[in-house]
Amino acid sequence: MDWPMAIADEAELEEVLSRPDEALRADLAAVPGDILVLGAGGKMGPTLCRLAKRADPARRVIAVARWSEPGLRERLEGWGIECLSAELTDRAALAALPETPNVIYMAARKFGSTGNEALTWQMNVVLPAMVAERWAASRIVFFSTGNVLPLVPVNGPQPDESVPPAPVGEYAASCLGRERVFQHAGAARGTRLFGIRLNYAIDLRYGVLHDVATKVWTGAQVPLAMGHANVIWQGDANAWTLRALRHADAACPIMNVTGPETVSIRWLAQRFGALMGKPPAFSGQEAPEALLSNAAWAFALFGYPKVPLERMIHWVADWVQGGGRALGKPTKFEVRDGRF
């Protein structure tokens, strides 16, 4: 795919994020029917919906959210996506949503979990159980997080899907609960499911690269305690999520989804410093363990990410220096105690 050297504005960014390839078209062709995207108003949902629509323009793509961001619903409708409003925790609202053979489940709660743990468990465990019951006959691909995995030595093997979860903190524990209730739905009702255990999707407006680049550009100190991370271009993560519909199964496979590199935060800050002409400042020292994932299975099934790390770094550096909009949603990748 022919990627631009730089991305000028949000219209171009969202076009680049939602470019389908032939592999996506082929996998979607194997799972005909409408696609319902629950919790579509977040960071990844809008471009996932657009990607699905561009991959198969004749298919009905239905986005469900509360639509709190001004203009977002209208933007999606302009892309040919049907938008519905619903409070997903309301059983009557769930019941009123359409039957579809394909469901992408994106609703979740992370930030603000500390201090409001009960709502976090409601959103991350109770609601998934309700969704699994409501669309028991559908294929459901749902998002989880690499936070369910243990911190591992940076110089050791990274955990693949065979490593037992060891969540730190209530947010991560509730995400493991989400995985378990979907797994139960597969075992109890034969619902076809697939989990996406994501580590750090990258958009120019948010993500680990944006967080580090912004600190370098503004002269803020880059924290080093969580000294390494995995990242993946959001467009690649969305494409793999849609392709996973083809592999949904009652066994509820759960896949690590991230990029192939173990990215040093110190190196990343230095790389941004070189591109921006701003020497980075640091705080703390790298701990010997970090939150990392091995995504070898994803690469075997879907191929390597289409957008490489260095391309993302150049795009983000240009975006931040040019005053591109930020979503104001830091990843808090530096958090080590699970308190978000």
N, C-alpha and C positions, 0 to 999 in steps of 0.2 A: 504494500500500500504506500502511496506517495504522501509522506507526511510533510507539512510545512516546516520551514526553519524557525518560525516564530508564529504565535497566535495573537492576532490583533485585538480581539474583543470577545465578549461573551457569546455573541452569535456564532462566530467562527469556532470558539471553544466547544459549544454544544453540538455544532455540526461534526467536528472532529471526534468528539466523544461517542457519537452515535452512528459511526460509519460501519455498516455490516460487511462481512466477507462471505465468501461462498460456503465456508464450513458452517457458519451460523445458519445460512439459508437452508443448507442440506439437513441439518439437525432439526430445525423447526418444521421442515416439510414432513418429518417423521412423526410429528405430534400435532396433527391438525386441530383446528377449533380455536375458539376465543381464548385470549389470555387476560386473566384478572390479576391486577397488581395491587396488593393490599399494603397501605402505608406508602403510597407513591410520592408523597410530598417532601421527602427528605433529600439528603445530599445526592444519592445515587438514583432514586426512583424516576425523576423526570427523563434523564437521558436513557435509562433502561427502557422505558416505555417508547421513547422515540426510536431507539435502536430496533426494538421488536417491530414497530410499524414500518420502518424503512426496509427491514429485512423481508417483510411480507406485507406489502401495502394493502392487499385485499383482506387481510385478517383483522378482526375486531380486537382492539386492545383497549381495555377498560381500566382506568386508573382511579383508585379509591383513596381519599385522604380527607382531612379536615380543611385543607386549603387555606392555611393561615398566612402564607406568604402572598402579599399583594401581586396580582398579575400572573401568578404561576399557572392557575387553572386555565386562564385564557391562552397562555403560551402553549400549553399542551393541546388544547382544543385546536389551535392553529396548526399543529402538527398532525391533525387527524385522529387524535386520541379522545375517546369518550371519557368524560370525567364525572364521577359520582361523589357526593359528600356523604360521609358516614362516621359516626362514633363507633369504632370497631368493638369496644368493650360492651356495647349495648347489644344483647342477644337479638332483639327485634330488628335492629339495624343490620346485623349480620344476615338474618333470615331474609331480609328484603333485597339483598344483593343477588345478582344473577347467578344461575348455575353456569359454570364454565368447566371445560375439561382440563384447563391448565391454570394453575394459580402460582403466582410469585408472592411469597410472604416476606415483607420488608419491615413491618412494624416492630419497634423495639424501643427500649428506654435505657440510656447509659448515663449521660451527664445529669447530675442532680440525684443520682441514686443514693449517695450518702446523705442521710437525714430524711429520706423518704423511701425507705427500703420496701415498705408494703406496696406502694404503687409500682415500684420496679418489678416486684414479683408478680403483681397483677398483669402488667404489660408483657413480661418476658416468659411467664409460665402459664397463667390462667388463660390469657387470650390465645396463645397457640393451641391449647387444648380445645378451646371453642372453635377455632378455625379448622382444626383437624376433624372435628365432629361434623361441622357444617359442610365441608367439601370432601367428605370421606370417599367419594367415588372419583375424585379428580386426581390429576398429578399435581403435587405440591413441591415446589422448590423453596426452601426457606434459608434465611441468613442466620448464621451463628457468628462466632468470633474466635480468633486465636487466643483470646484471654482465658479460655477454658483450659489451656495447656499449661504445664508448669514452666517456670523459668528454668533455663538450661544453660550449662557452661557454653560460653561463646565459642570456645575452641573445640567443643565436642560435637557429637552428632545432634542434628536438630530433630525435633519430634515429628514423626510422620503419624498417620492415622492409627497406627497400632499402639501408640503410647497412651496409657491411661490418663484421662483428664485429671488435673489437680488445680482447680480454680482457686485464685486468691481474691478474697473479698466477695461481697454480696452480689455485685453486678455480674462477675464472672460465674458465680454459683448459679444465679438465676438463668444465665445463658445456657449452662449445662442442663438446667431444668427444662428449658425450651427444647433442647435436643432430645431429652428423655421422653417428653410427652409426645413429640412427633414419632419417635421410635415406637412408643407404645401404640400409637394409632396404626402404624404399619403392622405390628404384631397382632393387634386385637381385631382390626377391621380390614386388613389387606390394602389399606391406602398406600398408593405409590408415592414415595417421598424421596427427597435428596437434599442434604444439608450442605451449605456453603460456609465453611469456617474461615472467614476472611481476616487477613492481616493488612490493613492500611492501604485502602484505595487512594489513588492520587488524582486529584483535579487541581487545576491551577489556582482555584479559589480556596482550597483547604487541603489538609493532608500533612504528613510528616515533612515532605519537602517544602511545602509552603510555610510551615511553622519554623523550620530551621532557616530558610531563606529570609523570612521576615525579621527574625532576630538578628541575622547578620547585617541586613540592610539598615536596620534602625540602631545598631550598636548594642542591642541587648545581649546579655550573656546566654550562651547556648548550654543548657544543662547536659551533663555527660553521664549521670549515674546509670540511666538506661542507655548504654553506649552503642547499641546496635539494633537494627530493625529490618524487617522485610517490607517491601512496598510493591504495588502493582498498579499500572494505569487503570483508571476507573472504567474506561471503555473495554479493556480486556476482561476485567472482573464481571462486568455486566454481560458481555458476550458469553462467557463461560456459564454464568447463571442461567441464561436462556437456553443454552445448549444442554444443560443438565436436565431439562425437562425430558429429554429423550432417554435418560438413564434412571429416571425415578422408578423406585421399586419398593415393594413391601418391606424389604430388609432395611430400608432407610439408610443407604450409604451416606457418610458424611466426609467431605473432602476439604483438605487444606487448600486454600486459594491465596496465593501471593506470588511475588516475583522470585527469581532464582538467586539473587544476591543477598548475602548478609551485609547490609549497608552499615558502615561505621559512621556514627553521628559526627565524630570529630572530622573524619575525612570529608563528609558531606558539607559541613560548615566551611571547611577550607576550600572545597571546590566552589561553593557559592562565593566565598571571599575573593577567589581569583577571578571569577567571572564578573563580579560587581565592583571590584577595586576597593573592597572593604575588608580589612583583616578581621577575622572573627574573634570574639571574646568568649571565654568558657567559664563554667562554674562546675566544681566537683570533679570527680574522676570516674572512669568507667568501672562499673561493677563487673565481676567475672561472669555473672549470669545475665541473661536477657530473655525477653519474650520473643521467641523465634519459631518458625514453622518450616517443615520440609514439604514442598508442594510437588514432589516428583510424580505422584500419581496424576495430578492435574496436567502436568506437562505431557505425560504419556497419553492421556485421553484427549486433550485439547490442543497440544502443541505449546511452544513457548509463547510468552506474551509478545504481541505485535510491536508494542512501543517499548524500546529499551530504556534502561535507567538514564543513560547519558542524555538522550533526547528529552526525557522528562525534566532533567536538571536544567538544561538550557531553556526549555519553555518556561519553567517556574522562575528562573532568574530574570528572564526578560519581562515576565508578567509583573513580578514584584517591583522591579526597578521602574517599570512604566506606570505604576500606580493602579494596576488592575484591581478590580473589586475582590475583597475577601469576604467570605461568608461569616466570619466571626465565630467559627466553631473549631477551636483548637483541638487537636487529637488527644492531648495530654499523654503522648507516648512516653513521657518521662516518668509517669506514675508507676511505682513499684509495689505499692501496698494494696492495690485493687480498689482504692477509694476514689470514686469519680463524682 
